[in-house]
Amino acid sequence: MLHLYNEIIVFIVGAMVGSFLNVCIHRLPLEEEVVFTPSHCPHCNQAIHWWDNIPLLSWLALRGRCRHCKQGISLQYPLVELSAALLALHLYLRFGLTWEALALVVLGFAFIVLTVIDLFHYILPDVITKPGIAIGLLFATPAYFGLPLLGKPFPAPTDAWLGALIGGGGLWSFAWLFERFTGREGMGMGDVKLLALIGAWMGWQALPFTLFAASLLGSIVGVTWILIWGRDRHLPIPFGPYLTISSWVYIFVGPQVYHWYFNLFRPLA
Ligand SMILES: [Zn+2]
């Protein structure tokens, strides 16, 4: 049992940070302060006691209702806490207690916040994407001067810079041209900044995989949606969540998928 202690601690800390991510998800789109304002019920505004604010457990104990006004508390709260806990646990099991794991935890938490905000508000807040791009480049750059900060799966400095440049610049031009020629907005500027962020953290190599997997995932969800609801009901899912999920998958299987794909075209010897 003793050897499971670390896993349990990582899971609990992950769930606790997940609780803070919920606060960010709720307050960032409203441009509210996230650190110092105590938690309060969004319906009745009553302050929430710490014992009613324990990740996962309180939601279960209160059966998803506010203690004061009995209004429902969104399933988003325990789901985000559980995702954050599982993400931290998975990275710990995969990379151990390393700087790489810690940096990926930060990226994963940012992805959770971006995904849920985009789902509900159709925005990817600059307050996360812009510093995200800068931090990714900051992590990668010292290696250029012979002082590598992070090893695999983080990219070499030139790959990270090219990633930010191609992800941001290339797709910005594409979005701009698309809008010019069709008069419709194909991709939001938020998606462009998210791709620059993905490029900065994972290298330009991640971009083709991410765009392809995101489009594939979007098509599968779209077709399923039409089969269930018919053509009339517009699919209410923005592109951001597909990008975060696809690029996250790239970290773990991307290079293997490329290897497999390019081997398909190698003539049989
Ligand atoms: Zn309430």
Boltz pocket constraint, residues with backbone or C-beta under 6 A from the ligand:
constraints:
  - pocket:
      binder: B
      contacts: [[A, 41], [A, 42], [A, 43], [A, 44], [A, 45], [A, 46], [A, 66], [A, 67], [A, 68], [A, 69], [A, 70], [A, 71]]
      max_distance: 6.0
